[in-house]
Amino acid sequence: MLKTAQRRLNPKKLLLSKWTAIAPQHKEKHFLVSKLLFPEHPELPLELIELEAVFSRRTQTIPWRELTDTSRWLQGWL
């Protein structure tokens, strides 16, 4: 079984970071982290972020750890 490569990220430094989807859908290839969605209780860790597609401006909410999967996301706009 193949293990996908993982990268280490600091979730507090993700805001406005740029990402490229490995398998673009609906012509949405480039994304920007537009929001960090902090939990209601400040002692809980950050789990969710909002990604905005540059092409369509459509947003989606995902767990920030999905960005560490190099089979789905590459850091920066390529």
N, C-alpha and C positions, 0 to 999 in steps of 0.2 A: 504494500500500500504506500502511495506517495504522500508525503506530507507537504502541504503548501508552505512557501516561505512566509515568515512573519517579520514585521518590522516593529521597532519600539517607537512609540509616540507619547508625547506628553499631552494629555487631553486639554490642559489649560492653554496650550499654545496653538490649538487648532483653528481658532477663529480667523477667518479670511484666508485660510490656506487653500491652495489650488490642487485639484485632483483630476486625473484622467481615467475614465472608465475603460477597462480592457475590452469589454463587449458592449459597445454603445447601443442604446435603444432609442428610437424616435429621433435620430440625429443628435442625441444628447451625449456628447463625448467629454466635454470639459465642465467641471463643477467647482463651486466655491463653497466653503463652509460659511454659511451666512449667520448662523446662531448656535450658541451652546445652550442646550436646554437643561438647566440645573434643576435638581429635584426640589420639592417644597421644603424639605428639611436640610439645612445647610451642612449638617454632619454627614449626609449621604454623598457618595461619589457621583461625579458626572457620568451619565450613561448614554444620553441621546444628543445628537446634533442635527441641525437642519442643513441639508445640502441644496444648493440652488444651481440648476442647469444654466450655463451661460447662454446657450442657443435659444431656449424657450422661456427662461425665467421660472420654470416650474420648480417647486420645492418638494423635497421628500425628507422625512424624518427617519434616521437610521441609528443603530447603536454605533458609537464612535469606533469601537473595536473592529468593525467591518473594514475600516480603512487599512488595517494592518495586513489584510489578505492580499498579497501581491498577485494572486491569480484573478482578482477582480478590480483592484485599484492601483494606480501608480501615482506617486506624489509629483506635483507639478503638472504643467500643461505640455503635452508632447504632441 
